[in-house]
Amino acid sequence: MGRKKVIITAAVVGTAHMESMSPYLPVKPEDIIRQAADACAAGAASIHIHGRDRKTGEPSSDIELIREVAGGIKEKCDAIICITTGGSQMMTVEERISVIPALKPELASCNAGSMNFVLSGLVSHLKPDDPKWEYDYLSATYNNVFTNTYYGMETYIRIMQENGTVPEFEIYDAGMINNVAYFRNKGILTAPIYLQFVMGIQGGIPASVDNLVFLRASAEKMLGDNFTWSVAAAGRNQLPLAAAAMAMGGNVRVGLEDNLYIRPHQLAESNAQQVKAAVTIAQTLGLEPATPDEAREILGLKGKNKVLY
């Protein structure tokens, strides 16, 4: 028998980190495209993308901007492109979901519950002359709820399934697994179930091996064995939790969205550098990174030729 495959996702930019925090964070479309292609070449089967305004770097839900990024990545590599519907927690539900019918991606994030998604602690990393919007955006999360109601989640699930997009459920705490099980048990969720355990966000479950074991066990109790899972841990917990997840039979997400560093006090110079570190861990454990097409088969995706970018 061949060695087991592990899906490595690269979350290349996100909305938590700012260009002023690292010279290596890709914000302009051409930089996101280049780093995504390099991450795929390094071993990432899936690329998770957000839109950032070309001029200011602010989170953007502009369809044409996201089409440019997704289309550019598709031209350069074979990676699965997972488009966010989380966007910025300050965006409306309509802004966040609009990308799905417009672009019909293979895979898209689907936040599995409301939470306090607090990024205000990152303000301390800003300098006095950094753009005012960065301070305002991060500070505002201290008095904001990242809203994902049951009505909203059902709307996301239905729109994704109507467009052949598999939801990647972002699980920030154990109760969100119960939300996914609810929609599965009601017959609303019929697509393959893919859970991304996002750990270490202020307001969500802390990043620890004990908590990861708990999340996986909870998912098994509520969903049986009919799901695929992955781990995205924030900050310094990124690679240690990736190693634990792979040892437990799961998949992993790395990337500058979640962590700007490759080791303590050393900034990662690219998303590909973190992907290479994940590949090294996988190979040490007797695993191999799944190719994009192998990951498509594992996740039950429709294929890159059935998207609108």
C-alpha positions as CSV (number, residue, x, y, z in Angstrom):
1,M,0.0,0.0,0.0
2,G,1.1,3.5,-0.8
3,R,1.6,6.1,1.9
4,K,-1.4,8.1,3.2
5,K,-2.0,11.5,1.6
6,V,-2.5,14.7,3.5
7,I,-4.2,17.8,2.1
8,I,-2.1,20.9,2.8
9,T,-4.0,24.2,2.4
10,A,-2.2,27.5,2.1
11,A,-4.2,30.5,3.4
12,V,-2.2,33.1,1.7
13,V,-3.5,36.5,3.0
14,G,-6.7,36.7,5.1
15,T,-7.9,39.9,6.8
16,A,-6.3,39.7,10.3
17,H,-2.8,40.6,9.4
18,M,-1.7,43.9,7.8
19,E,0.8,44.8,5.2
20,S,2.6,46.9,7.8
21,M,3.2,43.9,10.0
22,S,5.3,41.9,7.4
23,P,6.9,42.9,4.1
24,Y,6.2,39.4,2.9
25,L,2.4,39.4,3.3
26,P,0.9,39.4,-0.2
27,V,-1.8,42.0,-0.6
28,K,-1.8,43.2,-4.2
29,P,-3.5,40.7,-6.6
30,E,-0.3,39.9,-8.5
31,D,1.5,39.1,-5.2
32,I,-1.3,36.9,-4.0
33,I,-1.3,35.1,-7.3
34,R,2.5,34.6,-7.3
35,Q,2.6,33.4,-3.7
36,A,-0.3,31.1,-4.3
37,A,1.4,29.4,-7.3
38,D,4.6,29.1,-5.3
39,A,2.7,27.5,-2.4
40,C,1.1,25.0,-4.8
41,A,4.5,24.1,-6.2
42,A,5.8,23.6,-2.7
43,G,3.0,21.1,-1.9
44,A,-0.2,22.9,-1.2
45,A,-3.2,21.2,-2.8
46,S,-5.6,24.0,-1.8
47,I,-5.3,27.8,-1.8
48,H,-7.6,29.8,0.5
49,I,-8.0,33.4,-0.7
50,H,-9.4,36.7,0.4
51,G,-9.7,39.9,-1.6
52,R,-7.7,43.0,-0.5
53,D,-8.0,46.4,-2.1
54,R,-5.2,47.0,-4.6
55,K,-4.6,50.6,-3.4
56,T,-5.3,50.5,0.4
57,G,-4.9,46.8,1.3
58,E,-8.4,46.9,3.0
59,P,-10.5,43.7,2.9
60,S,-12.6,43.7,-0.2
61,S,-15.6,41.8,-1.5
62,D,-15.3,43.1,-5.0
63,I,-16.2,40.3,-7.4
64,E,-13.9,41.4,-10.2
65,L,-10.9,41.7,-7.9
66,I,-11.5,38.2,-6.6
67,R,-12.1,36.9,-10.1
68,E,-8.7,38.4,-11.1
69,V,-7.0,36.6,-8.2
70,A,-8.7,33.3,-8.7
71,G,-8.3,33.3,-12.4
72,G,-4.6,34.3,-12.1
73,I,-4.0,31.4,-9.7
74,K,-5.8,29.0,-12.0
75,E,-3.6,30.0,-15.0
76,K,-0.4,29.4,-13.0
77,C,-1.2,26.2,-11.2
78,D,-3.6,23.3,-10.7
79,A,-4.5,24.1,-7.0
80,I,-8.0,24.0,-5.6
81,I,-9.1,27.5,-5.0
82,C,-11.1,27.9,-1.8
83,I,-12.7,31.4,-1.8
84,T,-13.7,33.0,1.5
85,T,-17.3,33.8,2.4
86,G,-16.1,35.1,5.7
87,G,-14.4,38.0,4.0
88,S,-14.3,40.7,6.7
89,Q,-16.5,40.3,9.8
90,M,-17.6,43.9,9.1
91,M,-19.1,42.9,5.7
92,T,-22.8,42.2,5.2
93,V,-24.0,38.6,4.6
94,E,-24.9,39.7,1.1
95,E,-21.4,40.9,0.4
96,R,-19.8,37.8,1.8
97,I,-22.0,35.3,-0.2
98,S,-22.1,37.1,-3.5
99,V,-18.9,35.5,-4.7
100,I,-20.5,32.0,-4.9
101,P,-23.1,32.4,-7.6
102,A,-20.7,34.8,-9.4
103,L,-17.7,32.5,-9.6
104,K,-19.0,29.1,-8.6
105,P,-15.8,27.9,-7.0
106,E,-15.0,24.3,-6.2
107,L,-14.6,25.0,-2.5
108,A,-15.6,27.9,-0.2
109,S,-15.3,28.7,3.5
110,C,-18.6,28.5,5.4
111,N,-18.4,29.9,9.0
112,A,-20.3,27.5,11.2
113,G,-21.6,29.9,13.9
114,S,-21.5,33.3,15.5
115,M,-18.6,34.3,17.7
116,N,-16.5,37.0,19.2
117,F,-13.7,37.1,16.7
118,V,-11.3,39.5,18.4
119,L,-8.3,40.9,16.6
120,S,-7.8,44.1,18.7
121,G,-4.7,42.6,20.3
122,L,-2.9,43.0,17.0
123,V,-3.2,46.8,17.3
124,S,0.0,46.6,19.5
125,H,1.9,45.5,16.3
126,L,1.0,48.7,14.4
127,K,3.2,51.7,14.2
128,P,2.0,55.3,14.6
129,D,2.3,56.1,10.9
130,D,0.5,52.9,9.7
131,P,-2.8,53.5,7.8
132,K,-5.6,54.6,10.1
133,W,-8.0,52.0,8.6
134,E,-5.8,49.2,10.1
135,Y,-6.2,50.6,13.6
136,D,-9.9,51.2,13.1
137,Y,-10.6,47.8,11.7
138,L,-8.7,45.8,14.3
139,S,-10.0,47.9,17.2
140,A,-13.6,47.6,16.1
141,T,-13.5,43.8,16.6
142,Y,-13.4,44.3,20.4
143,N,-17.1,45.4,20.3
144,N,-18.4,43.3,17.4
145,V,-19.9,39.9,17.0
146,F,-19.0,37.9,13.9
147,T,-22.6,37.0,13.0
148,N,-23.5,33.7,11.4
149,T,-27.1,33.0,12.3
150,Y,-28.9,29.7,11.5
151,Y,-30.8,31.5,8.7
152,G,-27.5,32.8,7.4
153,M,-25.8,29.5,7.5
154,E,-28.7,27.7,5.8
155,T,-28.6,30.4,3.1
156,Y,-24.9,29.9,2.6
157,I,-25.2,26.1,2.4
158,R,-28.1,26.2,0.0
159,I,-26.4,28.7,-2.3
160,M,-23.2,26.8,-2.3
161,Q,-24.9,23.5,-3.1
162,E,-27.0,25.1,-5.9
163,N,-23.7,26.2,-7.5
164,G,-21.8,23.0,-7.0
165,T,-19.5,24.5,-4.3
166,V,-18.5,22.3,-1.4
167,P,-18.6,24.2,1.9
168,E,-15.4,24.1,4.0
169,F,-16.9,24.6,7.5
170,E,-14.8,26.9,9.7
171,I,-15.2,25.4,13.2
172,Y,-14.0,27.9,15.9
173,D,-15.5,26.0,18.8
174,A,-17.2,22.7,19.6
175,G,-20.8,23.9,19.4
176,M,-20.3,24.7,15.7
177,I,-19.9,21.0,15.0
178,N,-23.4,20.6,16.4
179,N,-24.6,23.3,13.9
180,V,-23.2,21.4,11.0
181,A,-24.8,18.2,12.3
182,Y,-28.2,20.1,12.6
183,F,-28.1,21.0,8.9
184,R,-27.0,17.5,7.9
185,N,-29.8,15.9,10.0
186,K,-32.4,18.2,8.6
187,G,-31.4,17.2,5.1
188,I,-30.3,20.7,4.1
189,L,-26.6,19.8,3.9
190,T,-26.1,17.1,1.3
191,A,-22.6,18.0,0.1
192,P,-19.5,16.2,1.4
193,I,-18.7,17.4,4.9
194,Y,-15.4,19.1,5.3
195,L,-14.5,20.6,8.7
196,Q,-11.6,23.1,9.3
197,F,-10.9,23.3,13.0
198,V,-9.7,26.9,13.4
199,M,-8.0,27.1,16.8
200,G,-6.3,29.9,18.8
201,I,-8.5,32.8,17.7
202,Q,-9.4,35.1,20.7
203,G,-13.1,34.3,21.2
204,G,-12.7,30.7,20.0
205,I,-11.3,27.4,21.3
206,P,-7.7,27.6,22.4
207,A,-5.0,25.8,20.3
208,S,-3.9,22.7,22.2
209,V,-3.6,19.0,21.4
210,D,-6.2,18.2,24.1
211,N,-8.7,20.5,22.4
212,L,-7.9,19.1,19.0
213,V,-8.6,15.6,20.3
214,F,-11.9,16.9,21.8
215,L,-13.0,18.5,18.5
216,R,-12.3,15.4,16.5
217,A,-14.0,13.1,19.0
218,S,-17.0,15.5,19.1
219,A,-17.2,15.4,15.3
220,E,-17.1,11.6,15.3
221,K,-20.0,11.5,17.8
222,M,-22.2,13.9,15.9
223,L,-21.3,13.1,12.3
224,G,-20.1,9.5,12.4
225,D,-17.2,8.8,10.1
226,N,-18.7,10.7,7.2
227,F,-16.5,13.8,7.2
228,T,-13.0,15.0,6.3
229,W,-11.1,17.3,8.7
230,S,-8.2,19.7,8.8
231,V,-6.6,22.1,11.4
232,A,-5.7,25.7,11.1
233,A,-4.0,27.0,14.2
234,A,-3.2,30.7,14.7
235,G,0.2,32.2,15.5
236,R,2.9,30.1,17.1
237,N,0.7,27.1,17.4
238,Q,0.4,26.7,13.6
239,L,3.1,24.1,13.0
240,P,2.9,22.2,16.3
241,L,-0.9,21.7,15.8
242,A,-0.3,20.8,12.2
243,A,2.1,18.0,13.3
244,A,-0.5,16.8,15.8
245,A,-3.3,16.8,13.2
246,M,-1.2,14.8,10.8
247,A,-0.3,12.3,13.5
248,M,-4.0,11.9,14.2
249,G,-5.0,11.3,10.6
250,G,-6.1,14.8,9.7
251,N,-5.2,17.5,7.1
252,V,-3.6,20.9,7.7
253,R,-3.7,24.5,6.9
254,V,-0.7,26.8,7.0
255,G,-0.2,30.3,5.5
256,L,0.4,33.9,6.4
257,E,-3.4,34.5,7.0
258,D,-2.9,32.6,10.3
259,N,0.7,33.1,11.2
260,L,3.4,35.6,10.0
261,Y,6.3,33.5,11.3
262,I,8.2,30.4,10.4
263,R,9.8,30.1,13.8
264,P,9.9,32.2,17.0
265,H,10.9,35.8,16.2
266,Q,11.6,35.0,12.5
267,L,9.1,36.2,9.9
268,A,8.2,33.7,7.2
269,E,9.4,35.0,3.8
270,S,6.5,33.4,1.9
271,N,3.5,31.1,2.2
272,A,5.6,28.5,0.3
273,Q,8.1,28.5,3.2
274,Q,5.4,27.4,5.6
275,V,4.1,24.9,3.1
276,K,7.6,23.4,2.8
277,A,7.7,23.1,6.6
278,A,4.4,21.2,6.6
279,V,5.6,18.9,3.9
280,T,8.7,18.1,5.9
281,I,6.6,17.2,8.9
282,A,4.3,15.1,6.8
283,Q,7.2,13.2,5.2
284,T,8.8,12.6,8.6
285,L,5.5,11.0,9.7
286,G,5.5,8.7,6.6
287,L,2.9,10.8,4.7
288,E,2.9,12.5,1.4
289,P,1.2,15.8,0.4
290,A,-1.9,15.1,-1.8
291,T,-1.8,16.6,-5.3
292,P,-4.6,19.0,-6.2
293,D,-6.5,16.2,-8.1
294,E,-6.0,13.7,-5.2
295,A,-7.4,16.3,-2.9
296,R,-10.4,16.9,-5.2
297,E,-11.2,13.2,-5.1
298,I,-10.9,13.1,-1.3
299,L,-13.2,16.2,-0.9
300,G,-15.6,15.2,-3.6
301,L,-15.1,18.4,-5.6
302,K,-16.5,19.1,-9.1
303,G,-13.2,20.0,-10.8
304,K,-11.6,23.2,-11.9
305,N,-13.3,23.3,-15.3
306,K,-16.7,23.9,-13.8
307,V,-15.9,27.3,-12.2
308,L,-16.5,30.8,-13.6
309,Y,-13.0,32.3,-13.4
